[in-house]
Amino acid sequence: MFHFFSREVLNVEVEFYEFEHEEGLEYKDRIKYIPAMVFINEQDIKLRAKILRTVMLLEEKGISLREPHSKPLEDGIFELRTKFGSDIARNLYFFCDGDKAIITNGFLKKTQKTPSSEIEKAKKYRDDYFRQEDERKRKEKKS
């Protein structure tokens, strides 16, 4: 997994969800795809810096991070909220193991309500994250 910052004094570890991108690729050419980082890297440098600052706040505050920086959405999915000028960026995430936050995907908000398609995408990524973790644990047991 891709780790953002690793400092032991912080409340939670932040990771970005990743998966192998396979479409149309030979096995040897498969690459790791990190949806939230792709979104962050596509943003203007100032918005990107502010998003990363908000990620650091999540790391520092963990589950105690509240509005205006974080808001629970549904079914254990939260949104990390960043505003810069007229741009409103959201990164969706969930908690696991009590001390880990997994950021799944990001988008620029254009409507009052968070699009259900983005929430569903975060849930799909969360399910896949847990599937990957189960697979990893099974492989470790066999070794």
Contact map, one row per residue, 1 for C-alpha under 8 A:
11100000000000111100000000000000000000000000000000000000000000000000000000000000000000000000000000000000000000000000000000000000000000000000000
11110000000000111100000000000000000000000000000000000000000000000000000000000000000000000000000000000000000000000000000000000000000000000000000
11111100000011110000000000000000000000000000000000000000000000000000000000000000000000000000000000000000000000000000000000000000000000000000000
01111100000001110000000000000000000000000000000000000000000000000000000000000000000000000000000000000000000000000000000000000000000000000000000
00111110000011000000000000000000000000000000000000000001000000000000000000000000000000000000000000000000000000000000000000000000000000000000000
00111111000010000000000000000000000000000000000000000000000000000000000000000000000000000000000000000000000000000000000000000000000000000000000
00001111110000000000000000000000000000000000000000000000000000000000000000000000000000000000000000000000000000000000000000000000000000000000000
00000111110000000000000000000000000000000000000000000000000000000000000000000000000000000000000000000000000000000000000000000000000000000000000
00000011111000000000000000000000000000000000000000000000000000000000000000000000000000000000000000000000000000000000000000000000000000000000000
00000011111110000000000000000000000000000000000000000000001110000000000000000000000000000000000000000000000000000000000000000000000000000000000
00000000111110000000000000000000000000000000000000000000001111000000000000000000000000000000000000100000000000000000000000000000000000000000000
00000000011111000000000000000000000000000000000000000000011111000000000000000000000000000000000000111000000000000000000000000000000000000000000
00101100011111100000000000000000000000000000000000000000001000000000000000000000000000000000000000111000000000000000000000000000000000000000000
00111000000111110000000000000000000000000000000000000010011000000000000000000000000000000000000000011110000000000000000000000000000000000000000
11110000000011111000000000000000000000000000000000000000000000000000000000000000000000000000000000011110000000000000000000000000000000000000000
11110000000001111100000000000000010110000000000000000000000000000000000000000000000000000000000000000111000000000000000000000000000000000000000
11000000000000111110000000000000011100000000000000000000000000000000000000000000000000000000000000000111000000000000000000001000100000000000000
11000000000000011111000000000001111000000000000000000000000000000000000000000000000000000000000000000001000000000000000000000000100000000000000
00000000000000001111100000000001110000000000000000000000000000000000000000000000000000000000000000000000000000000000000000000000000000000000000
00000000000000000111110000000111100000000000000000000000000000000000000000000000000000000000000000000000000000000000000000000000000000000000000
00000000000000000011111000000111100000000000000000000000000000000000000000000000000000000000000000000000000000000000000000000000000000000000000
00000000000000000001111111100110000000000000000000000000000000000000000000000000000000000000000000000000000000000000000000000000000000000000000
00000000000000000000111110000000000000000000000000000000000000000000000000000000000000000000000000000000000000000000000000000000000000000000000
00000000000000000000011111000000000000000000000000000000000000000000000000000000000000000000000000000000000000000000000000000000000000000000000
00000000000000000000011111111100000000000000000000000000000000000000000000000000000000000000000000000000000000000000000000000000000000000000000
00000000000000000000010111111100000000000000000000000000000000000000000000000000000000000000000000000000000000000000000000000000000000000000000
00000000000000000000010011111100000000000000000000000000000000000000000000000000000000000000000000000000000000000000000000000000000000000000000
00000000000000000000000011111100000000000000000000000000000000000000000000000000000000000000000000000000000000000000000000000000000000000000000
00000000000000000000000011111110000000000000000000000000000000000000000000000000000000000000000000000000000000000000000000000000000000000000000
00000000000000000001110011111111000000000000000000000000000000000000000000000000000000000000000000000000000000000000000000000000000000000000000
00000000000000000001110000001111100000000000000000000000000000000000000000000000000000000000000000000000000000000000000000000000000000000000000
00000000000000000111100000000111110000000000000000000000000000000000000000000000000000000000000000000000000000000000000000000000000000000000000
00000000000000000111100000000011111000000000000000000000000000000000000000000000000000000000000000000000000000000000000000000000000000000000000
00000000000000011110000000000001111111000000000000000000000000000000000000000000000000000000000000000000000000000000000000000000000000000000000
00000000000000001100000000000000111111100000000000000000000000000000000000000000000000000000000000000001110000000000000000000000000000000000000
00000000000000011000000000000000011111110000000000000000000000000000000000000000000000000010000000000011110000000000000000000000000000000000000
00000000000000010000000000000000011111111000000000000000000000000000000000000000000000000000000000000000100000000000000000000000000000000000000
00000000000000000000000000000000011111111100000000000000000000000000000000000000000000000000000000000000000000000000000000000000000000000000000
00000000000000000000000000000000001111111110000000000000000000000000000000000000000000000000000000000000111000000000000000000000000000000000000
00000000000000000000000000000000000111111110000100100000000000000000000000000000000000000000000000000000010000000000000000000000000000000000000
00000000000000000000000000000000000011111110000100000000000000000000000000000000000000000000000000000000000000000000000000000000000000000000000
00000000000000000000000000000000000001111111000000000000000000000000000000000000000000000000000000000000000000000000000000000000000000000000000
00000000000000000000000000000000000000111111101100000000000000000000000000000000000000000000000000000000000000000000000000000000000000000000000
00000000000000000000000000000000000000000111111100000000000000000000000000000000000000000000000000000000000000000000000000000000000000000000000
00000000000000000000000000000000000000000011111110000000000000000000000000000000000000000000000000000000000000000000000000000000000000000000000
00000000000000000000000000000000000000000001111111000000000000000000000000000000000100000000000000000000000000000000000000000000000000000000000
00000000000000000000000000000000000000000011111111100000000000000000000000000000001100100000000000000000000000000000000000000000000000000000000
00000000000000000000000000000000000000011011111111110000000000000000000000000000000000000000000000000000000000000000000000000000000000000000000
00000000000000000000000000000000000000000000111111111000000000000000000000000000000000000000000000000000000000000000000000000000000000000000000
00000000000000000000000000000000000000000000011111111100000000000000000000000000011100000000000000000000000000000000000000000000000000000000000
00000000000000000000000000000000000000010000001111111110000000000000000000000000010000001000000000000000000000000000000000000000000000000000000
00000000000000000000000000000000000000000000000111111111000000000000000000000000000000000000000000000000000000000000000000000000000000000000000
00000000000000000000000000000000000000000000000011111111100000000000000000000000000000000000000000000000000000000000000000000000000000000000000
00000000000000000000000000000000000000000000000001111111110000000000100000000001110000000000000000000000000000000000000000000000000000000000000
00000000000001000000000000000000000000000000000000111111111000000000000000000001000000000000000000000000000000000000000000000000000000000000000
00001000000000000000000000000000000000000000000000011111111100000000000000000000000000000000000000000000000000000000000000000000000000000000000
00000000000000000000000000000000000000000000000000001111111111001000000000000000000000000000000000000000000000000000000000000000000000000000000
00000000000101000000000000000000000000000000000000000111111111101000000000000000000000000000000000000000000000000000000000000000000000000000000
00000000011111000000000000000000000000000000000000000011111111000000000000000000000000000000000000001000000000000000000000000000000000000000000
00000000011100000000000000000000000000000000000000000001111111000000000000000000000000000000000000000000000000000000000000000000000000000000000
00000000011100000000000000000000000000000000000000000000111111111000000000000000000000000000000000000000000000000000000000000000000000000000000
00000000001100000000000000000000000000000000000000000000111111111000000000000000000000000000000000101000000000000000000000000000000000000000000
00000000000000000000000000000000000000000000000000000000010011111000000000000000000000000000000000000000000000000000000000000000000000000000000
00000000000000000000000000000000000000000000000000000000000011111100000000000000000000000000000000000000000000000000000000000000000000000000000
00000000000000000000000000000000000000000000000000000000110011111110110000000000000000000000000000000000000000000000000000000000000000000000000
00000000000000000000000000000000000000000000000000000000000000011111111000000000000000000000000000000000000000000000000000000000000000000000000
00000000000000000000000000000000000000000000000000000000000000001111111000000000000000000000000000000000000000000000000000000000000000000000000
00000000000000000000000000000000000000000000000000000000000000000111111000000000100000000000000000000000000000000000000000000000000000000000000
00000000000000000000000000000000000000000000000000000100000000001111111000000001110000000000000000000000000000000000000000000000000000000000000
00000000000000000000000000000000000000000000000000000000000000001111111100000111100000000000000000000000000000000000000000000000000000000000000
00000000000000000000000000000000000000000000000000000000000000000111111110000111100000000000000000000000000000000000000000000000000000000000000
00000000000000000000000000000000000000000000000000000000000000000000011111011110000000000000000000000000000000000000000000000000000000000000000
00000000000000000000000000000000000000000000000000000000000000000000001111111110000000000000000000000000000000000000000000000000000000000000000
00000000000000000000000000000000000000000000000000000000000000000000000111111100000000000000000000000000000000000000000000000000000000000000000
00000000000000000000000000000000000000000000000000000000000000000000000011111000000000000000000000000000000000000000000000000000000000000000000
00000000000000000000000000000000000000000000000000000000000000000000000111111100000000000000011000000000000000000000000000000000000000000000000
00000000000000000000000000000000000000000000000000000000000000000000000111111110000000000001110000000000000000000000001001100000000000000000000
00000000000000000000000000000000000000000000000000000000000000000000011111011111000000000001110000000000000000000000000000000000000000000000000
00000000000000000000000000000000000000000000000000000000000000000000011110001111100000000111100000000000000000000000000000000000000000000000000
00000000000000000000000000000000000000000000000000000110000000000000111000000111110000000111100000000000000000000000000000000000000000000000000
00000000000000000000000000000000000000000000000000000100000000000001111000000011111000011110000000000000000000000000000000000000000000000000000
00000000000000000000000000000000000000000000000001100100000000000000100000000001111100011100000000000000000000000000000000000000000000000000000
00000000000000000000000000000000000000000000001001000000000000000000000000000000111111111000000000000000000000000000000000000000000000000000000
00000000000000000000000000000000000000000000011001000000000000000000000000000000011111110000000000000000000000000000000000000000000000000000000
00000000000000000000000000000000000000000000000000000000000000000000000000000000001111110000000000000000000000000000000000000000000000000000000
00000000000000000000000000000000000000000000000000000000000000000000000000000000001111110000000000000000000000000000000000000000000000000000000
00000000000000000000000000000000000000000000001000000000000000000000000000000000001111111000000000000000000110000000000000000000000000000000000
00000000000000000000000000000000000000000000000000000000000000000000000000000000111111111100000000000000000111000000000000000000000000000000000
00000000000000000000000000000000000000000000000000100000000000000000000000000000111000111110000000000000011110000000000000000000000000000000000
00000000000000000000000000000000000000000000000000000000000000000000000000000011110000011111000000000000011110000000000000000000000000000000000
00000000000000000000000000000000000100000000000000000000000000000000000000000011100000001111100000000011111000000000000000000000000000000000000
00000000000000000000000000000000000000000000000000000000000000000000000000001111000000000111110000000011110000000000001001000000000000000000000
00000000000000000000000000000000000000000000000000000000000000000000000000001111000000000011111000001111100000000000000001000000000000000000000
00000000000000000000000000000000000000000000000000000000000000000000000000011100000000000001111100001111000000000000000000000100000000000000000
00000000000000000000000000000000000000000000000000000000000000000000000000010000000000000000111111111100000000000000000000000000000000000000000
00000000000000000000000000000000000000000000000000000000000000000000000000000000000000000000011111111100000000000000000000000000000000000000000
00000000000000000000000000000000000000000000000000000000000000000000000000000000000000000000001111110000000000000000000000000000000000000000000
00000000000000000000000000000000000000000000000000000000000000000000000000000000000000000000001111110000000000000000000000000000000000000000000
00000000001110000000000000000000000000000000000000000000000001000000000000000000000000000000001111111000000000000000000000000000000000000000000
00000000000111100000000000000000000000000000000000000000000000000000000000000000000000000000001111111100000000000000000000000000000000000000000
00000000000111100000000000000000000000000000000000000000001001000000000000000000000000000000111100111110000000000000000000000000000000000000000
00000000000001111000000000000000000000000000000000000000000000000000000000000000000000000000111100011111000000000000000000000000000000000000000
00000000000001111000000000000000000100000000000000000000000000000000000000000000000000000011110000001111100000000000000000000000000000000000000
00000000000000011100000000000000001100000000000000000000000000000000000000000000000000000011110000000111110000000000000001001100000000000000000
00000000000000000000000000000000001110100000000000000000000000000000000000000000000000000011100000000011111000000000010011000000000000000000000
00000000000000000000000000000000001100110000000000000000000000000000000000000000000000001111000000000001111100000000000000000000000000000000000
00000000000000000000000000000000000000100000000000000000000000000000000000000000000000001110000000000000111110000000010000000000000000000000000
00000000000000000000000000000000000000000000000000000000000000000000000000000000000000111100000000000000011111000000000000000000000000000000000
00000000000000000000000000000000000000000000000000000000000000000000000000000000000000111100000000000000001111110100000000000000000000000000000
00000000000000000000000000000000000000000000000000000000000000000000000000000000000000010000000000000000000111110000000000000000000000000000000
00000000000000000000000000000000000000000000000000000000000000000000000000000000000000000000000000000000000011111110000000000000000000000000000
00000000000000000000000000000000000000000000000000000000000000000000000000000000000000000000000000000000000011111100000000000000000000000000000
00000000000000000000000000000000000000000000000000000000000000000000000000000000000000000000000000000000000000111110000000000000000000000000000
00000000000000000000000000000000000000000000000000000000000000000000000000000000000000000000000000000000000010111111011000000000000000000000000
00000000000000000000000000000000000000000000000000000000000000000000000000000000000000000000000000000000000000101111111000000000000000000000000
00000000000000000000000000000000000000000000000000000000000000000000000000000000000000000000000000000000000000000111111100000000000000000000000
00000000000000000000000000000000000000000000000000000000000000000000000000000000000000000000000000000000000000000011111110000000000000000000000
00000000000000000000000000000000000000000000000000000000000000000000000000000000000000000000000000000000101000000111111111000000000000000000000
00000000000000000000000000000000000000000000000000000000000000000000000000001000000000000001000000000000000000000111111111100000000000000000000
00000000000000000000000000000000000000000000000000000000000000000000000000000000000000000000000000000000000000000001111111110000000000000000000
00000000000000000000000000000000000000000000000000000000000000000000000000000000000000000000000000000000100000000000111111111000000000000000000
00000000000000000000000000000000000000000000000000000000000000000000000000001000000000000001100000000001100000000000011111111100000000000000000
00000000000000000000000000000000000000000000000000000000000000000000000000001000000000000000000000000000000000000000001111111110000000000000000
00000000000000000000000000000000000000000000000000000000000000000000000000000000000000000000000000000000000000000000000111111111000000000000000
00000000000000001000000000000000000000000000000000000000000000000000000000000000000000000000000000000001000000000000000011111111100000000000000
00000000000000000000000000000000000000000000000000000000000000000000000000000000000000000000010000000001000000000000000001111111110000000000000
00000000000000000000000000000000000000000000000000000000000000000000000000000000000000000000000000000000000000000000000000111111111000000000000
00000000000000000000000000000000000000000000000000000000000000000000000000000000000000000000000000000000000000000000000000011111111100000000000
00000000000000001100000000000000000000000000000000000000000000000000000000000000000000000000000000000000000000000000000000001111111110000000000
00000000000000000000000000000000000000000000000000000000000000000000000000000000000000000000000000000000000000000000000000000111111111000000000
00000000000000000000000000000000000000000000000000000000000000000000000000000000000000000000000000000000000000000000000000000011111111100000000
00000000000000000000000000000000000000000000000000000000000000000000000000000000000000000000000000000000000000000000000000000001111111110000000
00000000000000000000000000000000000000000000000000000000000000000000000000000000000000000000000000000000000000000000000000000000111111111000000
00000000000000000000000000000000000000000000000000000000000000000000000000000000000000000000000000000000000000000000000000000000011111111100000
00000000000000000000000000000000000000000000000000000000000000000000000000000000000000000000000000000000000000000000000000000000001111111110000
00000000000000000000000000000000000000000000000000000000000000000000000000000000000000000000000000000000000000000000000000000000000111111111000
00000000000000000000000000000000000000000000000000000000000000000000000000000000000000000000000000000000000000000000000000000000000011111111100
00000000000000000000000000000000000000000000000000000000000000000000000000000000000000000000000000000000000000000000000000000000000001111111110
00000000000000000000000000000000000000000000000000000000000000000000000000000000000000000000000000000000000000000000000000000000000000111111111
00000000000000000000000000000000000000000000000000000000000000000000000000000000000000000000000000000000000000000000000000000000000000011111111
00000000000000000000000000000000000000000000000000000000000000000000000000000000000000000000000000000000000000000000000000000000000000001111111
00000000000000000000000000000000000000000000000000000000000000000000000000000000000000000000000000000000000000000000000000000000000000000111111
00000000000000000000000000000000000000000000000000000000000000000000000000000000000000000000000000000000000000000000000000000000000000000011111
